Structures are given as structure tokens and as C-alpha cells.
Amino acid sequence: MTTSAQVVAAYFAGVTAGDATAVADLFADDATLHNAAGTLSGNDAIRRMYEQGLAGAKMTPSPGPLVIDGDTVAVEIDLEVDGAAVRLGDFFTIRSGRIQQLSIYSLTPNGGRLLEKVGVDPQNHNPGDS
């Protein structure tokens, strides 16, 4: 059985490696992802967001200690994106070894602007929407 901590560790490893497929494969088919750019529903939209976001930027997350309560995991992250640093708070809900929900909150002013650029589904986003 995969633990919540193992799923979250695999998520950050995939982001660090720039492996959008590995990251997206961690999400349930009907997962949701909330960030400053809005809400993505379903694995296909989440996959497209990571394909675009990880292809366009080198992201290096440095997660702090995980706070785990059953199937919920909270963690603060220092994230470097192409030399810019932001601090994020990620809240995961893990069910049956897959991410059911991920909410990403910016804890620094520039984090919201970053997510408006890379935190979108390119298929359903127009640059003027933000």
C-alpha cells in the first residue's frame, strides 16, 4: 500500500525532474487542483497544466516537514522557478494512493503571478483571462 507521504514525495520528485507524466499519473481521474489561476477539474486538464508548466520552467521545490492527518497532507514549500523564489502552501487529499485534490496557495506576493502563468490548462485558457 502506498502511503500519503510516499505519494507526496513522488509528486515533488516528479516536479523536480520536470516529468509531467509522472506527476499527472499521481492524480485520480476525477481529481481537482486549485491554485491562484483557478480550478482545474479532471486528470486531463491537470496533465496539460503540468506539461505546459514543467516544459516552460525549471522548478525546484524544497518541501518542509509534512503535516499528515489521515488522507490529508499539508506542507510549506520553497520553490525556485527559473531563479525566482516563491513560498507556497500545498494541501493534498490522497485517496487509494492517488491525489484526489491539491490546493496550492501562494505565501509570497510573486507566487500568485507565477501560478497565473504556469498554473493553467492551456487548452481552456486565454491570456486575457487572468
VOGUNU-716928 format. One record per residue: residue number from 1; residue in three letters; x, y negated, z of N, C-alpha, C, O in turn. Coordinates in Angstrom, 1 decimal. Layout:
BEGIN
+-----+------+--------+--------+--------+--------+--------+--------+--------+--------+--------+--------+--------+--------+
:  nr : rest :    n_u :    n_v :    n_w :   ca_u :   ca_v :   ca_w :    c_u :    c_v :    c_w :    o_u :    o_v :    o_w :
+-----+------+--------+--------+--------+--------+--------+--------+--------+--------+--------+--------+--------+--------+
: NUM :  ALA :      X :      Y :      Z :      X :      Y :      Z :      X :      Y :      Z :      X :      Y :      Z :
...
+-----+------+--------+--------+--------+--------+--------+--------+--------+--------+--------+--------+--------+--------+
// end
This chain:
BEGIN
+-----+------+--------+--------+--------+--------+--------+--------+--------+--------+--------+--------+--------+--------+
:  nr : rest :    n_u :    n_v :    n_w :   ca_u :   ca_v :   ca_w :    c_u :    c_v :    c_w :    o_u :    o_v :    o_w :
+-----+------+--------+--------+--------+--------+--------+--------+--------+--------+--------+--------+--------+--------+
:   1 :  MET :    0.8 :    1.2 :    0.0 :    0.0 :    0.0 :    0.0 :    0.9 :   -1.2 :    0.0 :    1.9 :   -1.3 :    0.7 :
:   2 :  THR :    0.5 :   -2.2 :   -0.8 :    1.2 :   -3.5 :   -0.9 :    0.7 :   -4.4 :    0.2 :   -0.5 :   -4.6 :    0.3 :
:   3 :  THR :    1.6 :   -5.0 :    0.9 :    1.2 :   -6.0 :    2.0 :    1.0 :   -7.4 :    1.4 :    1.5 :   -7.6 :    0.3 :
:   4 :  SER :    0.3 :   -8.2 :    2.1 :    0.2 :   -9.6 :    1.7 :    1.5 :  -10.3 :    1.5 :    1.8 :  -11.0 :    0.6 :
:   5 :  ALA :    2.4 :  -10.0 :    2.5 :    3.8 :  -10.6 :    2.4 :    4.5 :  -10.2 :    1.2 :    5.2 :  -11.0 :    0.6 :
:   6 :  GLN :    4.4 :   -8.9 :    0.8 :    5.0 :   -8.4 :   -0.4 :    4.5 :   -9.1 :   -1.7 :    5.2 :   -9.4 :   -2.6 :
:   7 :  VAL :    3.2 :   -9.3 :   -1.7 :    2.6 :  -10.0 :   -2.9 :    3.1 :  -11.4 :   -3.0 :    3.4 :  -11.8 :   -4.1 :
:   8 :  VAL :    3.1 :  -12.1 :   -1.9 :    3.6 :  -13.5 :   -1.9 :    5.1 :  -13.5 :   -2.3 :    5.5 :  -14.4 :   -3.0 :
:   9 :  ALA :    5.9 :  -12.6 :   -1.8 :    7.3 :  -12.6 :   -2.1 :    7.5 :  -12.3 :   -3.6 :    8.3 :  -12.9 :   -4.3 :
:  10 :  ALA :    6.6 :  -11.4 :   -4.2 :    6.7 :  -11.1 :   -5.6 :    6.3 :  -12.4 :   -6.4 :    6.9 :  -12.6 :   -7.5 :
:  11 :  TYR :    5.3 :  -13.1 :   -5.9 :    4.9 :  -14.4 :   -6.6 :    6.1 :  -15.3 :   -6.7 :    6.4 :  -15.8 :   -7.8 :
:  12 :  PHE :    6.7 :  -15.6 :   -5.6 :    7.8 :  -16.6 :   -5.6 :    9.0 :  -16.0 :   -6.4 :    9.7 :  -16.8 :   -7.0 :
:  13 :  ALA :    9.2 :  -14.7 :   -6.4 :   10.3 :  -14.2 :   -7.2 :   10.0 :  -14.4 :   -8.7 :   10.9 :  -14.7 :   -9.5 :
:  14 :  GLY :    8.7 :  -14.2 :   -9.1 :    8.3 :  -14.4 :  -10.5 :    8.5 :  -15.8 :  -10.9 :    8.9 :  -16.1 :  -12.0 :
:  15 :  VAL :    8.1 :  -16.8 :  -10.0 :    8.2 :  -18.2 :  -10.3 :    9.7 :  -18.5 :  -10.5 :   10.0 :  -19.2 :  -11.5 :
:  16 :  THR :   10.5 :  -18.1 :   -9.6 :   11.9 :  -18.4 :   -9.6 :   12.6 :  -17.8 :  -10.9 :   13.4 :  -18.5 :  -11.6 :
:  17 :  ALA :   12.1 :  -16.6 :  -11.3 :   12.6 :  -16.0 :  -12.6 :   12.1 :  -16.6 :  -13.8 :   12.5 :  -16.4 :  -14.9 :
:  18 :  GLY :   11.0 :  -17.5 :  -13.7 :   10.3 :  -18.0 :  -14.9 :    9.5 :  -17.0 :  -15.6 :    9.3 :  -17.1 :  -16.8 :
:  19 :  ASP :    9.1 :  -16.0 :  -14.9 :    8.4 :  -14.8 :  -15.5 :    6.9 :  -15.0 :  -15.4 :    6.3 :  -14.5 :  -14.4 :
:  20 :  ALA :    6.3 :  -15.7 :  -16.3 :    4.8 :  -16.0 :  -16.3 :    4.0 :  -14.7 :  -16.2 :    3.0 :  -14.6 :  -15.6 :
:  21 :  THR :    4.4 :  -13.7 :  -16.9 :    3.7 :  -12.4 :  -17.0 :    3.7 :  -11.7 :  -15.6 :    2.6 :  -11.3 :  -15.1 :
:  22 :  ALA :    4.8 :  -11.7 :  -15.0 :    4.9 :  -11.1 :  -13.6 :    4.1 :  -11.9 :  -12.6 :    3.4 :  -11.2 :  -11.8 :
:  23 :  VAL :    4.1 :  -13.2 :  -12.7 :    3.3 :  -14.0 :  -11.8 :    1.8 :  -13.8 :  -12.1 :    1.0 :  -13.5 :  -11.1 :
:  24 :  ALA :    1.4 :  -13.9 :  -13.3 :    0.0 :  -13.7 :  -13.6 :   -0.6 :  -12.3 :  -13.3 :   -1.7 :  -12.2 :  -12.9 :
:  25 :  ASP :    0.3 :  -11.3 :  -13.4 :   -0.2 :   -9.9 :  -13.1 :   -0.5 :   -9.7 :  -11.6 :   -1.1 :   -8.7 :  -11.3 :
:  26 :  LEU :    0.0 :  -10.7 :  -10.8 :   -0.3 :  -10.6 :   -9.4 :   -1.7 :  -11.0 :   -9.0 :   -2.3 :  -10.8 :   -7.9 :
:  27 :  PHE :   -2.4 :  -11.7 :  -10.0 :   -3.7 :  -12.3 :   -9.7 :   -4.8 :  -11.3 :  -10.2 :   -4.7 :  -10.6 :  -11.2 :
:  28 :  ALA :   -5.9 :  -11.3 :   -9.4 :   -7.1 :  -10.5 :   -9.7 :   -7.7 :  -11.0 :  -11.0 :   -7.5 :  -12.2 :  -11.3 :
:  29 :  ASP :   -8.5 :  -10.2 :  -11.7 :   -9.1 :  -10.6 :  -12.9 :  -10.0 :  -11.8 :  -12.7 :  -10.1 :  -12.7 :  -13.6 :
:  30 :  ASP :  -10.7 :  -11.9 :  -11.5 :  -11.6 :  -13.0 :  -11.3 :  -11.1 :  -14.0 :  -10.3 :  -11.8 :  -14.7 :   -9.6 :
:  31 :  ALA :   -9.7 :  -14.1 :  -10.2 :   -9.1 :  -15.0 :   -9.3 :   -9.4 :  -16.5 :   -9.6 :   -9.7 :  -16.8 :  -10.7 :
:  32 :  THR :   -9.2 :  -17.3 :   -8.6 :   -9.2 :  -18.8 :   -8.8 :   -7.9 :  -19.4 :   -8.2 :   -7.3 :  -18.9 :   -7.3 :
:  33 :  LEU :   -7.5 :  -20.5 :   -8.9 :   -6.4 :  -21.2 :   -8.5 :   -6.8 :  -22.7 :   -8.4 :   -7.3 :  -23.2 :   -9.4 :
:  34 :  HIS :   -6.6 :  -23.3 :   -7.3 :   -6.9 :  -24.7 :   -7.1 :   -5.6 :  -25.5 :   -6.9 :   -4.7 :  -25.1 :   -6.1 :
:  35 :  ASN :   -5.5 :  -26.6 :   -7.6 :   -4.4 :  -27.5 :   -7.4 :   -4.8 :  -28.9 :   -7.8 :   -6.0 :  -29.2 :   -8.0 :
:  36 :  ALA :   -3.9 :  -29.9 :   -7.7 :   -4.2 :  -31.3 :   -7.9 :   -4.8 :  -31.5 :   -9.3 :   -5.5 :  -32.5 :   -9.5 :
:  37 :  ALA :   -4.6 :  -30.7 :  -10.3 :   -5.1 :  -30.8 :  -11.6 :   -6.6 :  -30.3 :  -11.7 :   -7.3 :  -30.6 :  -12.7 :
:  38 :  GLY :   -7.0 :  -29.5 :  -10.8 :   -8.4 :  -28.9 :  -10.8 :   -8.4 :  -27.5 :  -10.4 :   -7.5 :  -27.0 :   -9.7 :
:  39 :  THR :   -9.4 :  -26.8 :  -10.9 :   -9.6 :  -25.4 :  -10.6 :   -9.5 :  -24.5 :  -11.9 :  -10.1 :  -24.8 :  -12.9 :
:  40 :  LEU :   -8.7 :  -23.5 :  -11.8 :   -8.6 :  -22.5 :  -12.9 :   -9.4 :  -21.3 :  -12.4 :   -9.2 :  -20.8 :  -11.3 :
:  41 :  SER :  -10.2 :  -20.7 :  -13.3 :  -11.0 :  -19.5 :  -12.9 :  -10.7 :  -18.4 :  -13.9 :  -10.7 :  -18.5 :  -15.1 :
:  42 :  GLY :  -10.3 :  -17.3 :  -13.3 :  -10.0 :  -16.1 :  -14.1 :   -8.6 :  -15.9 :  -14.4 :   -7.8 :  -16.9 :  -14.6 :
:  43 :  ASN :   -8.1 :  -14.7 :  -14.5 :   -6.7 :  -14.4 :  -14.8 :   -6.3 :  -14.9 :  -16.1 :   -5.1 :  -15.4 :  -16.2 :
:  44 :  ASP :   -7.1 :  -15.0 :  -17.1 :   -6.6 :  -15.5 :  -18.4 :   -6.2 :  -17.0 :  -18.3 :   -5.2 :  -17.4 :  -18.8 :
:  45 :  ALA :   -7.0 :  -17.8 :  -17.7 :   -6.7 :  -19.2 :  -17.5 :   -5.5 :  -19.4 :  -16.7 :   -4.6 :  -20.2 :  -17.0 :
:  46 :  ILE :   -5.4 :  -18.6 :  -15.6 :   -4.2 :  -18.7 :  -14.7 :   -2.9 :  -18.3 :  -15.5 :   -1.9 :  -18.9 :  -15.3 :
:  47 :  ARG :   -3.0 :  -17.2 :  -16.3 :   -1.9 :  -16.8 :  -17.1 :   -1.4 :  -17.9 :  -18.0 :   -0.2 :  -18.1 :  -18.1 :
:  48 :  ARG :   -2.4 :  -18.5 :  -18.7 :   -2.0 :  -19.6 :  -19.7 :   -1.3 :  -20.7 :  -18.9 :   -0.3 :  -21.3 :  -19.4 :
:  49 :  MET :   -1.8 :  -21.1 :  -17.7 :   -1.2 :  -22.1 :  -17.0 :    0.3 :  -21.8 :  -16.6 :    1.2 :  -22.6 :  -16.8 :
:  50 :  TYR :    0.5 :  -20.6 :  -16.2 :    1.9 :  -20.2 :  -15.8 :    2.8 :  -20.1 :  -17.1 :    4.0 :  -20.4 :  -17.0 :
:  51 :  GLU :    2.2 :  -19.6 :  -18.2 :    3.0 :  -19.5 :  -19.4 :    3.5 :  -20.9 :  -19.8 :    4.6 :  -21.1 :  -20.2 :
:  52 :  GLN :    2.6 :  -21.9 :  -19.8 :    3.0 :  -23.2 :  -20.1 :    3.9 :  -23.9 :  -19.1 :    4.9 :  -24.4 :  -19.4 :
:  53 :  GLY :    3.5 :  -23.8 :  -17.8 :    4.3 :  -24.4 :  -16.7 :    5.7 :  -23.9 :  -16.6 :    6.6 :  -24.6 :  -16.4 :
:  54 :  LEU :    5.8 :  -22.5 :  -16.6 :    7.1 :  -21.9 :  -16.4 :    8.0 :  -22.0 :  -17.7 :    9.2 :  -22.0 :  -17.6 :
:  55 :  ALA :    7.4 :  -22.2 :  -18.8 :    8.2 :  -22.3 :  -20.1 :    8.7 :  -23.7 :  -20.2 :    9.8 :  -24.0 :  -20.7 :
:  56 :  GLY :    8.0 :  -24.7 :  -19.6 :    8.4 :  -26.1 :  -19.8 :    9.2 :  -26.6 :  -18.7 :    9.7 :  -27.8 :  -18.8 :
:  57 :  ALA :    9.5 :  -25.9 :  -17.6 :   10.2 :  -26.4 :  -16.5 :   10.9 :  -25.3 :  -15.7 :   10.4 :  -24.1 :  -15.7 :
:  58 :  LYS :   12.1 :  -25.6 :  -15.2 :   12.8 :  -24.7 :  -14.3 :   12.3 :  -24.9 :  -12.9 :   12.6 :  -26.0 :  -12.3 :
:  59 :  MET :   11.7 :  -24.0 :  -12.3 :   11.1 :  -24.1 :  -10.9 :   11.8 :  -23.2 :  -10.0 :   12.0 :  -22.0 :  -10.2 :
:  60 :  THR :   12.3 :  -23.8 :   -8.9 :   13.0 :  -23.0 :   -7.8 :   12.2 :  -23.3 :   -6.5 :   12.5 :  -24.3 :   -5.8 :
:  61 :  PRO :   11.4 :  -22.4 :   -6.1 :   10.7 :  -22.5 :   -4.8 :   11.5 :  -22.0 :   -3.6 :   12.2 :  -21.0 :   -3.7 :
:  62 :  SER :   11.5 :  -22.8 :   -2.5 :   12.2 :  -22.3 :   -1.3 :   11.1 :  -22.2 :   -0.2 :   10.8 :  -23.2 :    0.5 :
:  63 :  PRO :   10.4 :  -21.1 :   -0.1 :    9.3 :  -21.0 :    0.8 :    9.8 :  -20.9 :    2.3 :   10.9 :  -20.3 :    2.5 :
:  64 :  GLY :    9.1 :  -21.5 :    3.2 :    9.4 :  -21.4 :    4.6 :    8.8 :  -20.1 :    5.1 :    8.4 :  -19.2 :    4.4 :
:  65 :  PRO :    8.7 :  -20.0 :    6.5 :    8.1 :  -18.8 :    7.0 :    6.6 :  -18.6 :    6.6 :    5.9 :  -19.6 :    6.6 :
:  66 :  LEU :    6.2 :  -17.4 :    6.4 :    4.8 :  -17.1 :    6.0 :    4.0 :  -17.0 :    7.3 :    4.5 :  -16.5 :    8.3 :
:  67 :  VAL :    2.8 :  -17.6 :    7.3 :    1.9 :  -17.5 :    8.4 :    0.8 :  -16.6 :    7.8 :    0.0 :  -17.0 :    6.9 :
:  68 :  ILE :    0.7 :  -15.4 :    8.4 :   -0.2 :  -14.4 :    7.9 :   -1.3 :  -14.1 :    8.9 :   -1.0 :  -13.8 :   10.1 :
:  69 :  ASP :   -2.5 :  -14.1 :    8.4 :   -3.7 :  -13.8 :    9.2 :   -4.6 :  -12.9 :    8.3 :   -5.4 :  -13.3 :    7.6 :
:  70 :  GLY :   -4.4 :  -11.6 :    8.5 :   -5.2 :  -10.6 :    7.7 :   -4.8 :  -10.8 :    6.2 :   -3.7 :  -10.6 :    5.8 :
:  71 :  ASP :   -5.8 :  -11.1 :    5.4 :   -5.6 :  -11.2 :    3.9 :   -5.2 :  -12.7 :    3.5 :   -5.2 :  -13.0 :    2.3 :
:  72 :  THR :   -5.0 :  -13.5 :    4.5 :   -4.7 :  -14.9 :    4.2 :   -3.3 :  -15.2 :    4.6 :   -2.8 :  -14.9 :    5.6 :
:  73 :  VAL :   -2.6 :  -15.9 :    3.7 :   -1.2 :  -16.3 :    3.9 :   -1.0 :  -17.8 :    3.6 :   -1.5 :  -18.2 :    2.5 :
:  74 :  ALA :   -0.4 :  -18.5 :    4.5 :   -0.1 :  -19.9 :    4.3 :    1.4 :  -20.1 :    4.4 :    2.1 :  -19.4 :    5.1 :
:  75 :  VAL :    1.9 :  -21.0 :    3.5 :    3.3 :  -21.2 :    3.5 :    3.6 :  -22.6 :    3.0 :    3.0 :  -23.1 :    2.0 :
:  76 :  GLU :    4.6 :  -23.3 :    3.6 :    5.1 :  -24.6 :    3.0 :    6.3 :  -24.2 :    2.1 :    7.1 :  -23.4 :    2.4 :
:  77 :  ILE :    6.4 :  -25.0 :    1.0 :    7.4 :  -24.7 :    0.0 :    8.1 :  -26.0 :   -0.3 :    7.5 :  -27.0 :   -0.6 :
:  78 :  ASP :    9.4 :  -25.9 :   -0.4 :   10.2 :  -27.0 :   -1.0 :   10.4 :  -26.5 :   -2.4 :   11.0 :  -25.4 :   -2.6 :
:  79 :  LEU :    9.9 :  -27.3 :   -3.4 :   10.0 :  -26.8 :   -4.8 :   10.9 :  -27.8 :   -5.6 :   10.6 :  -29.0 :   -5.6 :
:  80 :  GLU :   11.9 :  -27.3 :   -6.3 :   12.7 :  -28.1 :   -7.2 :   12.2 :  -27.8 :   -8.6 :   12.1 :  -26.6 :   -9.0 :
:  81 :  VAL :   11.8 :  -28.9 :   -9.3 :   11.4 :  -28.7 :  -10.7 :   12.2 :  -29.6 :  -11.5 :   12.1 :  -30.9 :  -11.5 :
:  82 :  ASP :   13.1 :  -29.0 :  -12.3 :   14.0 :  -29.8 :  -13.2 :   14.7 :  -30.9 :  -12.4 :   14.8 :  -32.1 :  -12.9 :
:  83 :  GLY :   15.2 :  -30.7 :  -11.2 :   15.9 :  -31.6 :  -10.5 :   15.1 :  -32.5 :   -9.5 :   15.7 :  -33.2 :   -8.7 :
:  84 :  ALA :   13.8 :  -32.5 :   -9.7 :   12.9 :  -33.3 :   -8.8 :   12.4 :  -32.4 :   -7.7 :   12.1 :  -31.2 :   -7.9 :
:  85 :  ALA :   12.4 :  -32.9 :   -6.4 :   11.9 :  -32.1 :   -5.3 :   10.5 :  -32.5 :   -4.9 :   10.2 :  -33.7 :   -4.8 :
:  86 :  VAL :    9.7 :  -31.5 :   -4.6 :    8.4 :  -31.8 :   -4.0 :    8.2 :  -30.8 :   -2.9 :    8.8 :  -29.7 :   -2.9 :
:  87 :  ARG :    7.3 :  -31.1 :   -2.0 :    6.9 :  -30.2 :   -0.9 :    5.4 :  -29.8 :   -1.2 :    4.6 :  -30.7 :   -1.3 :
:  88 :  LEU :    5.2 :  -28.5 :   -1.1 :    3.8 :  -28.0 :   -1.3 :    3.4 :  -27.1 :   -0.2 :    4.2 :  -26.6 :    0.6 :
:  89 :  GLY :    2.1 :  -27.0 :    0.0 :    1.5 :  -26.1 :    0.9 :    0.7 :  -25.1 :    0.1 :   -0.3 :  -25.5 :   -0.6 :
:  90 :  ASP :    1.0 :  -23.8 :    0.1 :    0.3 :  -22.8 :   -0.6 :   -0.6 :  -21.9 :    0.3 :   -0.1 :  -21.5 :    1.4 :
:  91 :  PHE :   -1.8 :  -21.7 :    0.0 :   -2.7 :  -20.8 :    0.7 :   -3.2 :  -19.7 :   -0.1 :   -4.0 :  -20.0 :   -1.1 :
:  92 :  PHE :   -2.8 :  -18.5 :    0.2 :   -3.2 :  -17.3 :   -0.6 :   -4.2 :  -16.5 :    0.1 :   -4.2 :  -16.4 :    1.3 :
:  93 :  THR :   -5.1 :  -16.0 :   -0.7 :   -6.0 :  -14.9 :   -0.2 :   -5.7 :  -13.7 :   -1.0 :   -5.8 :  -13.7 :   -2.3 :
:  94 :  ILE :   -5.3 :  -12.6 :   -0.4 :   -4.9 :  -11.4 :   -1.0 :   -5.9 :  -10.3 :   -0.7 :   -6.2 :  -10.1 :    0.4 :
:  95 :  ARG :   -6.4 :   -9.6 :   -1.8 :   -7.3 :   -8.5 :   -1.6 :   -6.8 :   -7.4 :   -2.5 :   -6.6 :   -7.6 :   -3.7 :
:  96 :  SER :   -6.8 :   -6.2 :   -1.9 :   -6.4 :   -5.0 :   -2.7 :   -5.1 :   -5.2 :   -3.4 :   -4.9 :   -4.7 :   -4.6 :
:  97 :  GLY :   -4.1 :   -5.9 :   -2.8 :   -2.8 :   -6.0 :   -3.4 :   -2.7 :   -7.1 :   -4.5 :   -1.7 :   -7.1 :   -5.2 :
:  98 :  ARG :   -3.7 :   -7.9 :   -4.7 :   -3.7 :   -8.9 :   -5.7 :   -4.2 :  -10.2 :   -5.2 :   -4.9 :  -10.3 :   -4.2 :
:  99 :  ILE :   -3.7 :  -11.3 :   -5.8 :   -4.1 :  -12.7 :   -5.3 :   -5.5 :  -12.9 :   -5.8 :   -5.8 :  -12.9 :   -7.0 :
: 100 :  GLN :   -6.4 :  -13.1 :   -4.9 :   -7.8 :  -13.4 :   -5.2 :   -8.0 :  -15.0 :   -5.3 :   -8.8 :  -15.4 :   -6.2 :
: 101 :  GLN :   -7.3 :  -15.7 :   -4.5 :   -7.4 :  -17.1 :   -4.5 :   -6.0 :  -17.7 :   -4.1 :   -5.4 :  -17.2 :   -3.2 :
: 102 :  LEU :   -5.6 :  -18.8 :   -4.8 :   -4.5 :  -19.6 :   -4.4 :   -4.8 :  -21.0 :   -4.5 :   -5.3 :  -21.5 :   -5.5 :
: 103 :  SER :   -4.6 :  -21.7 :   -3.4 :   -4.8 :  -23.2 :   -3.3 :   -3.5 :  -23.8 :   -3.0 :   -2.8 :  -23.5 :   -2.1 :
: 104 :  ILE :   -3.1 :  -24.7 :   -3.9 :   -1.8 :  -25.4 :   -3.8 :   -2.0 :  -26.9 :   -3.5 :   -2.7 :  -27.6 :   -4.3 :
: 105 :  TYR :   -1.5 :  -27.4 :   -2.4 :   -1.6 :  -28.8 :   -2.0 :   -0.3 :  -29.4 :   -2.0 :    0.7 :  -28.9 :   -1.5 :
: 106 :  SER :   -0.2 :  -30.6 :   -2.6 :    1.0 :  -31.4 :   -2.5 :    1.1 :  -32.1 :   -1.2 :    0.2 :  -32.7 :   -0.7 :
: 107 :  LEU :    2.3 :  -32.0 :   -0.6 :    2.6 :  -32.7 :    0.6 :    3.5 :  -33.9 :    0.4 :    3.9 :  -34.5 :    1.4 :
: 108 :  THR :    3.8 :  -34.2 :   -0.8 :    4.5 :  -35.4 :   -1.2 :    3.8 :  -36.1 :   -2.4 :    3.1 :  -35.4 :   -3.2 :
: 109 :  PRO :    3.9 :  -37.4 :   -2.5 :    3.2 :  -38.1 :   -3.5 :    3.5 :  -37.7 :   -4.9 :    2.6 :  -37.6 :   -5.7 :
: 110 :  ASN :    4.7 :  -37.3 :   -5.2 :    5.0 :  -36.9 :   -6.6 :    4.6 :  -35.5 :   -6.9 :    4.5 :  -35.2 :   -8.1 :
: 111 :  GLY :    4.2 :  -34.7 :   -5.9 :    3.7 :  -33.4 :   -6.2 :    2.4 :  -33.3 :   -7.0 :    2.3 :  -32.5 :   -7.9 :
: 112 :  GLY :    1.5 :  -34.2 :   -6.6 :    0.3 :  -34.3 :   -7.4 :    0.4 :  -34.6 :   -8.8 :   -0.2 :  -34.0 :   -9.7 :
: 113 :  ARG :    1.3 :  -35.5 :   -9.1 :    1.6 :  -35.9 :  -10.5 :    2.2 :  -34.7 :  -11.3 :    1.9 :  -34.5 :  -12.4 :
: 114 :  LEU :    3.1 :  -34.0 :  -10.6 :    3.7 :  -32.8 :  -11.2 :    2.6 :  -31.8 :  -11.6 :    2.6 :  -31.3 :  -12.7 :
: 115 :  LEU :    1.7 :  -31.5 :  -10.7 :    0.7 :  -30.5 :  -10.9 :   -0.3 :  -30.9 :  -12.0 :   -0.9 :  -30.1 :  -12.7 :
: 116 :  GLU :   -0.5 :  -32.2 :  -12.2 :   -1.3 :  -32.7 :  -13.2 :   -0.8 :  -32.4 :  -14.6 :   -1.5 :  -32.3 :  -15.6 :
: 117 :  LYS :    0.6 :  -32.2 :  -14.7 :    1.2 :  -31.9 :  -15.9 :    1.4 :  -30.4 :  -16.2 :    1.1 :  -29.9 :  -17.3 :
: 118 :  VAL :    1.8 :  -29.6 :  -15.1 :    2.0 :  -28.2 :  -15.3 :    1.0 :  -27.3 :  -14.7 :    1.0 :  -26.1 :  -14.9 :
: 119 :  GLY :    0.0 :  -27.8 :  -14.0 :   -1.0 :  -27.0 :  -13.3 :   -2.3 :  -26.9 :  -14.0 :   -3.3 :  -26.8 :  -13.3 :
: 120 :  VAL :   -2.2 :  -27.0 :  -15.3 :   -3.5 :  -26.9 :  -16.1 :   -3.5 :  -25.8 :  -17.0 :   -2.4 :  -25.2 :  -17.4 :
: 121 :  ASP :   -4.7 :  -25.4 :  -17.5 :   -4.9 :  -24.4 :  -18.5 :   -4.8 :  -25.1 :  -19.8 :   -5.7 :  -25.9 :  -20.1 :
: 122 :  PRO :   -3.7 :  -24.9 :  -20.6 :   -3.6 :  -25.7 :  -21.9 :   -4.7 :  -25.5 :  -22.9 :   -4.9 :  -26.4 :  -23.7 :
: 123 :  GLN :   -5.4 :  -24.4 :  -22.8 :   -6.5 :  -24.2 :  -23.7 :   -7.7 :  -25.0 :  -23.4 :   -8.5 :  -25.4 :  -24.3 :
: 124 :  ASN :   -7.9 :  -25.4 :  -22.2 :   -9.0 :  -26.2 :  -21.8 :   -8.7 :  -27.5 :  -21.2 :   -9.4 :  -28.0 :  -20.3 :
: 125 :  HIS :   -7.6 :  -28.2 :  -21.6 :   -7.2 :  -29.4 :  -21.0 :   -6.8 :  -30.4 :  -22.1 :   -6.0 :  -30.0 :  -23.0 :
: 126 :  ASN :   -7.3 :  -31.6 :  -22.1 :   -6.8 :  -32.7 :  -22.9 :   -6.0 :  -33.6 :  -22.1 :   -6.3 :  -33.9 :  -21.0 :
: 127 :  PRO :   -4.9 :  -34.1 :  -22.7 :   -4.0 :  -35.0 :  -21.9 :   -4.7 :  -36.2 :  -21.3 :   -4.3 :  -36.7 :  -20.3 :
: 128 :  GLY :   -5.8 :  -36.7 :  -21.9 :   -6.5 :  -37.8 :  -21.3 :   -7.4 :  -37.5 :  -20.2 :   -8.1 :  -38.3 :  -19.6 :
: 129 :  ASP :   -7.6 :  -36.1 :  -19.9 :   -8.5 :  -35.7 :  -18.8 :   -8.0 :  -36.1 :  -17.4 :   -8.8 :  -36.3 :  -16.5 :
: 130 :  SER :   -6.7 :  -36.2 :  -17.2 :   -6.1 :  -36.5 :  -15.9 :   -6.3 :  -37.9 :  -15.5 :   -5.9 :  -38.3 :  -14.4 :
+-----+------+--------+--------+--------+--------+--------+--------+--------+--------+--------+--------+--------+--------+
// end
